Each structure stands twice: as C-alpha cells, then as structure tokens.
Amino acid sequence: MTHQISFRVRYGETDQMGVVHHGNYALYFEMARIEWLRALGVSYKAMEESGIALPVVNLTVNYRKPLFYDDDLTVT
C-alpha cells in the first residue's frame, strides 16, 4: 500500500537562500509515516501508550535536487 501527503515548504525550514535544510527531510518522512498509519486506522499515539513503538533504526537519503521555500512537496 502506498500513501501520499502533500504540503508546502515553510519559510522556517529553509536557510537564507531559501533552500530546505537537509535535516528537515527526516521530519518530512516522519510526517508521511504518521499519516500513513492514520490512513490505515492506526493511531501512533495509542500504539505508544500500549507499549508498541516503531523506532527508525536506519535512514539513508540521496539528495537529487533541492527544495525551496514555498515549493509544493509530495511524499509517497
């Protein structure tokens, strides 16, 4: 199953040149993961409260082109 979320890059996520800071990509992935679970009817908050966690143990990103302030981003 695939899931998509779309949003615009916010000003605070960018540097003085308007380019998204590389550390924000992990936050975007986490936003997509939480919304994917929500679409499946799973509450991550409820899972954690019941003692279940889904830790990220590895993350590899290949940056292909930069994102800029106010870009429309879709994470699949």
Secondary structure, DSSP 8 states (H G I E B T S, - for coil): ----EEEE--GGGB-TTSBB-TTHHHHHHHHHHHHHHHHTT--HHHHHHTT-------------S--BTT-EEEE-
